């Protein structure tokens, strides 16, 4: 059996500011935006041309859900890139707030950034296999 993670729900206070942030700050595409009830929408976003999971933007509908917005103060989301320098510069120019300078780790080049709702993300360019094998 083959499986893949198709999408993850992402709680936000409201749809339109979240759509704007994902589109304008991260460069994501809006794949779907359709009403599914009186106060609900089916909103799906993904990195342009990207593979992997999509984000289902979900508006928090009660106090319990509003309290769950964010990733508890740790990195909860990982945006992988094939060109860290390019994407770090572009995201910085679009106002993304990086919480640290880029750093090299055994697994690749990484820097943590914050979204407007308090979640932390890694921008990550994984190390190539040949770099991982090097002494």
SULPE-V733031 format. One line per field, one symbol per residue. burial: b if it has 24 or more other C-alpha atoms within 12 Angstrom, else e. A space follows every 50 residues. Layout:
# SULPE-V733031
burial=???
This chain:
# SULPE-V733031
burial=eeeeeeeebbbbbbbeebbebbbebbbbbbeeeeeeeeeeebbbbbbeee eeebbbbbbbeeeeeeeebbeeeeeebbbbbeebeebbeebbeeebbbee eeeeeeebbbbbbbbbbbbbbbbbbbeeeeeeeee
